[in-house]
Amino acid sequence: MNKLAFDLNFEPKYGHAVVLSPLLRRVTCNNPGPFTFTGTNTFIVGRGTVAIVDPGPDDGGHLAAILRATSGETVSHILVTHTHADHSPLAAKLAEATGARTYGALFNRARHDGFRLDASIDETFSPDFAVGDSDVIGGTGWNLQGVSTPGHMGNHTAYALLEEKSLLVGDHVMAWATSIVAPPDGHMGDYMASLQKLLKRDDEVLHPAHGPLAKNPKKLTGGILAHRNMREEMVLARVKAGDRAVEDIVKAIYVDLDPKLHGAARLSTLAHLEHLVERALVEMRGAFYSALK
């Protein structure tokens, strides 16, 4: 299986705004981890009157950094790509401090009593304005268009900065690693369809919520889609070989995986199995799987 070439060359300047373009600045939260890489990237869109995209986790230092970076400016909009706990919780405090309105797609949390990732669901976020696919949020000198990209999470929405042909892509596509798709809140079929959707766009640069930007969107997105297809073929092959339980498949495929990521690998494998069941290639009986074709 070919490995994706990831870009790990990213050293954030915590607490400081990095200028990325005439209309875009990035402030990275100091919340590194196995799923956040070096931390959550918060984006400031515009000059003078600005929007904040992905305010990040409930972190006082990061709130202070955002307010410092926008000192003398008006924060008019707060946008959230999705409601994982490393993206949306700070929205409420930022809105209280600035008077800005909040925007994001709605999401009904799936009922689930089992394992969840560290990036758990933010139950508290309720946007002032719901964002749908192709909705345009206009500001002073900038326009952000919602691009519905479910998969990593059901309400995942990227935002296209129309003036610069760039896409604030959240966790949908990242340059440093593949995005986790974890049931029940994530869905592999939706995720792969959203990758296909990005391949049809003409964005010139992607700005993920973790790690560095990507200047070749189609190459990165196409590589991730190919990786997901190959991974799904591997899962199907293991089922055909007689592996019936998720744990058996994980052990066979992720031989050298860091133990810290074992839970994520289990959920990703489960997501692929669910997609295979939906395509009538695999059937599920209880907690066990078997091939149909």
C-alpha positions as semicolon CSV with decimal commas, in nm:
position;residue;x (nm);y (nm);z (nm)
1;M;0,000;0,000;0,000
2;N;0,143;0,334;-0,102
3;K;0,190;0,583;0,178
4;L;0,073;0,941;0,155
5;A;0,344;1,205;0,171
6;F;0,252;1,418;0,470
7;D;0,391;1,760;0,558
8;L;0,503;1,763;0,921
9;N;0,707;2,081;0,885
10;F;0,484;2,309;1,089
11;E;0,598;2,507;1,390
12;P;0,317;2,734;1,513
13;K;0,380;3,062;1,691
14;Y;0,145;3,013;1,981
15;G;-0,024;3,332;2,091
16;H;0,064;3,525;1,774
17;A;-0,121;3,589;1,448
18;V;0,058;3,470;1,135
19;V;-0,034;3,655;0,814
20;L;-0,121;3,406;0,538
21;S;-0,269;3,640;0,276
22;P;-0,415;3,990;0,250
23;L;-0,743;3,864;0,401
24;L;-0,631;3,577;0,621
25;R;-0,443;3,536;0,948
26;R;-0,389;3,224;1,160
27;V;-0,361;3,189;1,538
28;T;-0,279;2,837;1,663
29;C;-0,401;2,717;2,001
30;N;-0,149;2,544;2,225
31;N;-0,345;2,217;2,245
32;P;-0,119;1,963;2,071
33;G;-0,212;1,596;2,074
34;P;-0,239;1,279;1,864
35;F;-0,552;1,409;1,690
36;T;-0,476;1,783;1,688
37;F;-0,109;1,765;1,580
38;T;0,043;2,096;1,698
39;G;-0,295;2,247;1,795
40;T;-0,613;2,394;1,652
41;N;-0,574;2,664;1,388
42;T;-0,810;2,959;1,432
43;F;-0,847;3,185;1,130
44;I;-0,912;3,559;1,120
45;V;-1,079;3,663;0,795
46;G;-1,069;4,023;0,675
47;R;-0,930;4,350;0,806
48;G;-1,102;4,604;1,026
49;T;-1,428;4,412;1,057
50;V;-1,342;4,043;1,071
51;A;-1,474;3,691;1,106
52;I;-1,324;3,421;1,325
53;V;-1,335;3,065;1,191
54;D;-1,295;2,778;1,440
55;P;-1,237;2,964;1,768
56;G;-1,105;2,643;1,923
57;P;-1,128;2,476;2,264
58;D;-1,227;2,652;2,586
59;D;-0,879;2,789;2,652
60;G;-0,824;3,122;2,825
61;G;-0,482;3,177;2,672
62;H;-0,615;3,121;2,323
63;L;-0,907;3,356;2,383
64;A;-0,661;3,623;2,492
65;A;-0,450;3,560;2,181
66;I;-0,749;3,600;1,948
67;L;-0,858;3,921;2,119
68;R;-0,502;4,053;2,109
69;A;-0,470;3,970;1,739
70;T;-0,794;4,156;1,661
71;S;-0,730;4,453;1,892
72;G;-0,868;4,769;1,731
73;E;-1,087;4,565;1,497
74;T;-1,450;4,454;1,514
75;V;-1,525;4,082;1,529
76;S;-1,862;4,057;1,354
77;H;-1,892;3,682;1,281
78;I;-1,780;3,359;1,449
79;L;-1,795;3,051;1,224
80;V;-1,748;2,688;1,324
81;T;-1,658;2,407;1,084
82;H;-1,792;2,137;1,317
83;T;-1,868;2,078;1,682
84;H;-1,579;1,869;1,805
85;A;-1,445;1,991;2,137
86;D;-1,123;2,128;1,988
87;H;-1,310;2,359;1,749
88;S;-1,629;2,517;1,885
89;P;-1,632;2,552;2,268
90;L;-1,457;2,890;2,274
91;A;-1,727;3,040;2,051
92;A;-1,952;3,132;2,344
93;K;-1,685;3,324;2,536
94;L;-1,557;3,490;2,220
95;A;-1,911;3,597;2,131
96;E;-1,960;3,735;2,481
97;A;-1,636;3,931;2,460
98;T;-1,699;4,072;2,111
99;G;-2,075;4,078;2,056
100;A;-2,033;3,872;1,737
101;R;-2,298;3,629;1,611
102;T;-2,220;3,261;1,567
103;Y;-2,262;3,049;1,252
104;G;-2,241;2,677;1,185
105;A;-2,431;2,373;1,058
106;L;-2,677;2,200;1,288
107;F;-2,614;1,847;1,411
108;N;-2,809;1,587;1,607
109;R;-2,566;1,384;1,812
110;A;-2,588;1,012;1,751
111;R;-2,668;0,807;2,061
112;H;-2,367;0,600;2,155
113;D;-2,240;0,457;2,482
114;G;-1,909;0,317;2,358
115;F;-1,562;0,455;2,288
116;R;-1,526;0,808;2,151
117;L;-1,219;1,001;2,048
118;D;-1,053;1,264;2,268
119;A;-1,201;1,520;2,029
120;S;-1,548;1,455;2,170
121;I;-1,867;1,637;2,084
122;D;-1,932;1,992;2,202
123;E;-2,287;1,961;2,336
124;T;-2,314;2,334;2,412
125;F;-2,272;2,496;2,071
126;S;-2,594;2,625;1,920
127;P;-2,533;2,875;1,639
128;D;-2,726;3,197;1,606
129;F;-2,748;3,122;1,234
130;A;-2,754;2,777;1,072
131;V;-2,528;2,745;0,767
132;G;-2,632;2,533;0,471
133;D;-2,443;2,424;0,163
134;S;-2,363;2,720;-0,068
135;D;-2,487;2,979;0,185
136;V;-2,279;3,298;0,159
137;I;-2,190;3,490;0,473
138;G;-2,089;3,841;0,375
139;G;-1,868;4,078;0,568
140;T;-1,673;4,397;0,508
141;G;-1,447;4,316;0,213
142;W;-1,488;3,940;0,236
143;N;-1,740;3,665;0,161
144;L;-1,738;3,313;0,304
145;Q;-1,944;3,043;0,136
146;G;-2,046;2,731;0,324
147;V;-1,936;2,404;0,163
148;S;-2,110;2,110;0,328
149;T;-1,852;1,832;0,379
150;P;-2,004;1,571;0,611
151;G;-1,807;1,261;0,699
152;H;-1,553;1,347;0,967
153;M;-1,864;1,465;1,149
154;G;-2,222;1,501;1,032
155;N;-2,227;1,880;1,049
156;H;-1,881;1,940;0,905
157;T;-1,879;2,252;0,688
158;A;-1,583;2,410;0,510
159;Y;-1,581;2,780;0,422
160;A;-1,463;2,914;0,087
161;L;-1,304;3,260;0,098
162;L;-1,438;3,373;-0,236
163;E;-1,203;3,667;-0,282
164;E;-0,895;3,443;-0,266
165;K;-1,017;3,103;-0,397
166;S;-0,906;2,941;-0,075
167;L;-1,095;2,692;0,140
168;L;-1,094;2,685;0,520
169;V;-1,139;2,311;0,524
170;G;-1,155;2,227;0,896
171;D;-1,070;1,862;0,958
172;H;-1,202;1,731;0,627
173;V;-0,860;1,732;0,456
174;M;-0,528;1,788;0,632
175;A;-0,171;1,792;0,507
176;W;-0,015;1,631;0,815
177;A;-0,232;1,317;0,847
178;T;-0,554;1,154;0,733
179;S;-0,868;1,271;0,905
180;I;-1,035;1,036;1,150
181;V;-1,381;0,913;1,054
182;A;-1,531;0,773;1,372
183;P;-1,883;0,632;1,404
184;P;-2,141;0,712;1,516
185;D;-2,075;1,083;1,454
186;G;-1,860;1,022;1,147
187;H;-1,968;0,835;0,833
188;M;-1,728;0,687;0,578
189;G;-1,966;0,696;0,282
190;D;-2,038;1,065;0,343
191;Y;-1,668;1,134;0,391
192;M;-1,566;0,979;0,062
193;A;-1,847;1,160;-0,120
194;S;-1,725;1,487;0,033
195;L;-1,374;1,416;-0,094
196;Q;-1,519;1,370;-0,442
197;K;-1,698;1,701;-0,399
198;L;-1,370;1,881;-0,325
199;L;-1,209;1,728;-0,633
200;K;-1,467;1,908;-0,848
201;R;-1,384;2,248;-0,700
202;D;-1,123;2,499;-0,820
203;D;-0,975;2,601;-0,486
204;E;-0,613;2,712;-0,509
205;V;-0,517;2,655;-0,144
206;L;-0,657;2,463;0,152
207;H;-0,628;2,590;0,509
208;P;-0,688;2,299;0,749
209;A;-0,771;2,345;1,116
210;H;-0,458;2,151;1,214
211;G;-0,111;2,170;1,063
212;P;0,014;2,350;0,752
213;L;-0,177;2,476;0,450
214;A;-0,186;2,280;0,124
215;K;-0,115;2,449;-0,208
216;N;-0,213;2,156;-0,430
217;P;-0,571;2,075;-0,322
218;K;-0,652;1,821;-0,593
219;K;-0,333;1,622;-0,540
220;L;-0,384;1,606;-0,162
221;T;-0,756;1,531;-0,182
222;G;-0,711;1,273;-0,455
223;G;-0,434;1,105;-0,257
224;I;-0,651;1,084;0,054
225;L;-0,942;0,941;-0,145
226;A;-0,713;0,679;-0,300
227;H;-0,580;0,596;0,048
228;R;-0,934;0,548;0,180
229;N;-1,026;0,324;-0,111
230;M;-0,714;0,111;-0,059
231;R;-0,781;0,090;0,316
232;E;-1,136;-0,026;0,248
233;E;-1,006;-0,291;0,008
234;M;-0,774;-0,412;0,284
235;V;-1,061;-0,435;0,532
236;L;-1,271;-0,630;0,281
237;A;-0,980;-0,864;0,211
238;R;-0,943;-0,940;0,582
239;V;-1,314;-1,020;0,610
240;K;-1,288;-1,250;0,308
241;A;-0,986;-1,414;0,472
242;G;-1,195;-1,500;0,776
243;D;-1,145;-1,212;1,019
244;R;-1,490;-1,156;1,166
245;A;-1,434;-0,912;1,454
246;V;-1,321;-0,549;1,432
247;E;-1,029;-0,611;1,669
248;D;-0,896;-0,895;1,451
249;I;-0,903;-0,675;1,143
250;V;-0,728;-0,388;1,326
251;K;-0,451;-0,620;1,448
252;A;-0,393;-0,751;1,097
253;I;-0,389;-0,414;0,921
254;Y;-0,237;-0,175;1,176
255;V;0,063;-0,386;1,275
256;D;0,300;-0,103;1,373
257;L;0,045;0,148;1,498
258;D;0,118;0,367;1,800
259;P;-0,094;0,225;2,088
260;K;-0,230;0,576;2,150
261;L;-0,405;0,557;1,814
262;H;-0,547;0,208;1,853
263;G;-0,892;0,338;1,948
264;A;-0,898;0,565;1,644
265;A;-0,794;0,276;1,418
266;R;-1,075;0,065;1,559
267;L;-1,332;0,334;1,485
268;S;-1,191;0,398;1,137
269;T;-1,211;0,025;1,061
270;L;-1,566;0,019;1,191
271;A;-1,651;0,311;0,960
272;H;-1,514;0,117;0,661
273;L;-1,709;-0,192;0,765
274;E;-2,029;0,012;0,789
275;H;-1,965;0,143;0,437
276;L;-1,908;-0,211;0,308
277;V;-2,234;-0,323;0,471
278;E;-2,417;-0,032;0,305
279;R;-2,276;-0,143;-0,031
280;A;-2,390;-0,503;0,030
281;L;-2,034;-0,636;0,019
282;V;-2,032;-0,741;0,385
283;E;-2,303;-0,845;0,628
284;M;-2,309;-0,794;1,004
285;R;-2,449;-1,042;1,253
286;G;-2,419;-0,920;1,609
287;A;-2,060;-0,799;1,649
288;F;-1,926;-1,015;1,366
289;Y;-1,884;-0,959;0,991
290;S;-1,874;-1,187;0,690
291;A;-1,830;-1,127;0,316
292;L;-2,126;-1,144;0,079
293;K;-1,938;-1,124;-0,252
